[in-house]
Amino acid sequence: MSNLEFNSYFDDESPDEMNKKIRRYRKAVQNRNDSENLPSPDIIEDLVNYCIDNDKYVEALEFCSLWLEYYPSSNDAWVKKGIAALNLSMYETAVSSFERALHYNPNDAEILIYKADALENLDELILAEETVNLALRIDPSNDEAFLILGNIYQKKGNYEEAVKVYSYLVSNEEFKRDVLQEIAFCYTIIGDYKLAIEFYNQAIDEDPFDFELWFNLGVIYSQNEQFNKAIDAYDMVLAIQDDFYPAIVQKADSYSAIGKLAEAITWYETALEYTPKDKDVMQQLAGAYADNEEFGKAIKLFTKIIAKHPYNYQAYFGRGVCLDALEQFEEAIEDYNRALEFNKNVVELWYAKGDTHYNLSQRYDAVDSYKKVIELDPFNFECMEDLGRLYIELDSLNYAEEILLECASLSPKHANAYYLIGKIKAFQKQLPQAAQFISDAIKLDMIISELFQEEKEDFLEKNVDLKKLTSLIIEKS
């Protein structure tokens, strides 16, 4: 809402003089024995207006109480009390004050708009919409009412209608920058990142030094996986506000996403200079160290996180991965098991544990872990393939065939599944079936032909008639 105009009673007073008077008046209002310094009925309205126009809302609210003692039926006093309460986020007080004002003047569009604003902030969206629509019936061209209506639609999740209302307000210079930002936000939620970016750029054209607009633009670029453009936007943020911590973190995340690990590490380290105890950033930095094969640094940082947050499964998991990479498999398993104490539903954790058990030749433990992966993620075809291979190594051919047939059924173009079933059939001396599966695999992926040649020893070890099998494969190709 626009600033109020107040009478000339205090026009000649300097700000310092007014501050002294306001302090004196407040003490008198709070201590009614000091009637000599109590603001008189003649000046109370001007005093409230002065306070509101100078953002002294606490004082304005106190003086409104006195004003209403003088004039309990004053429409203006109730309106000003509502305005002061609205600016202090005392929305229930604001609503009740505006309702009292509307009792005396029920068709005042401005009061209805104030009331709708307070109701919207209370998330009383149905009442807020009814109230603002009543105001628009009285004053159909009131842009402030349309702005509140747009906000109500947005809160209700009706983003398309919100965009329509905000678009109507773009021609209003007072609201243009804000509504462009709101339109961009709506398109972000809708998932139309192209339009979101377009409207954030328009908002930036209106206010190019608003670092928050640049930050929001960067976030949209990140969500759209346009990480280089996101980094450029974060650079603009930091050029305007060099200590804006979220932009530092997001910039590091963007570098990490495009594999520029050295840059990501630098910016994560910069972020930790501002907030050394930020667990999430510490974890991201440790992960970046690990991805950059700086396993010692990663382990040290994960250990630090664990010391402060001993129930953080991600830190145990991350440290386990680093220990695994250093071939400290027993220690890695300990960390994986510790992580699983706090979260048993992480597919990647079970998969890593299975691989490490395999590296330790603990094949049955690996089987259990791989089976858990598939239980949590029934469409994890890579793990189905790994479990099938492991069953073949364990000579559990029926189990291997069962899981690989399931894999082939769910993923008909999974060439390796067909090839491995072909191997199983060959080991079982079912050469025509073996040839058919291997031939189907080769049709899906020609590399399988090379793999078959490389693995001839596997077939010979199982006394497979390799010459006959090869002949059948050529016949079916």
Steps between C-alpha positions, in 0.01 A plus 500: 500500500615856439620716787238697688487876489491670837400846617739786543500500880848347517634639171735742671648241734841347423537121520699530824235720657228261391684200640528676836131588495400146405708355785335745741152424367559124524605522863191704573274248322663214689475691829163670505589700813707728276197671346698817433703329223215286365430577131184707480198408285595791271834349397447126541402438137796694365729318742381158382535604136853625563596169663354292218665711231833458678467125558453538875226240514540395865456862607212546255318201650538638853376843396205344314386346828490850652330640189226241537459591865434854385281400205380136523298532180774654289520320169845650435633385836397140433652511152830639630508242778450229236779644283742512791411142601531382138852640477590332830373163367225507764254377241214398728505842666511658155197302379291585807596868468406516131171324576419770755583765242278326243216507749497877458587502129418162339562607140849640542710309243829601661403356839382182332836469326684545830279233656560262206875556539485403868280197428739384227787518747293289741449247217126559524496481125130447437405802713786701352383425145139589585616826660726610216235414242254719691756781486536450124126519450511841668823611329560279192826671402680476833844350429577441867195274518616308192845454656345344811274285280808373314666417833189312612490294179870422543452383859206286392724331243304643209814621325349544153237741637766676707707555185197650324442746783868592536529547123222759517717696746823501295410838352484652851847645561454481878438126490687398184819365653318306771238344274765396247674317783171341610425388144848345481438320830165365375659365184772340714238311699310409183830361364528730199861599561535675166228752588624522860843602371345747256304678774787501750709670232223756447489564876879542500468754218281702736740464794842376382665537840253282689723208595203288608358512147835385362508224762152378409602501133804291588286249689272461197799444273624237747163326508505500121855354508640810327783512748736732312226763474421441866862572589486825301188601695664418833802704393266798457355437845846500655606807304212686665507327842832321541407327826164359390554151635228311306652614170844378609358156580293484182799601292699216656213259430488612137873446451461157658211416265713568190796308638724800569601358833794729573276806463223334701746424780624859503148639536392244762810594698407867459148425626641332811702811577165672558324214680756243618232282662270460199463122490352490151785703348757292688340191353496646149865596533592154626313351203686730261833393655398137447393559139834674444675194645630700797393213722712595802343846520155353445545240775625765740199723434247216514654398832459857627133495396447165673654636822243782504209309347542133598162398355570636152489196272623700199832576669560131579399411143732764352793393716431138411520581129838668554633206701371269227688699236817462710432123511447512875204272450449378857487858632266594216261219597502627859396845383233361267356294784505803730319705236238226465426524872354844430351451155428161347326633189785645294545299180851633427615407850394138467652485151834634623494255788433213259789601275735523798396159630573368151845661507559319830388171338205501740269391220199391704503830687517671161196300389304620804590862431414481129167337586428793733576744217245326278246488781529880539531567125326226297607663173871511577603296197871555557476336841288218360778435252766509774298262717453267201875497433569432866257209509675357192834527683342317794368237258143583610378490143129475575510812717709675237256409224203616707637848568635547148170394340328756721752761386442413133123507549504846663770634266462324163800679350741406778750311285719376785204326664435298182870416468527380859188286462667359189807412708283326756324297231838407353630386839184290531582348156184651348689627195211596267344716772844639589566591138162675473559718808858586399386579146222727635758674720732560204212648300440747785868584547780394260755529782353176639663321208842617621409409858407148391843460340676634811314262732554175307702363789190524724312274261789258460533466878141378505569252220276683254532391137617842392524413133141384488380799702680743272349332197148527647552868584607574141201305374257704709661838428 
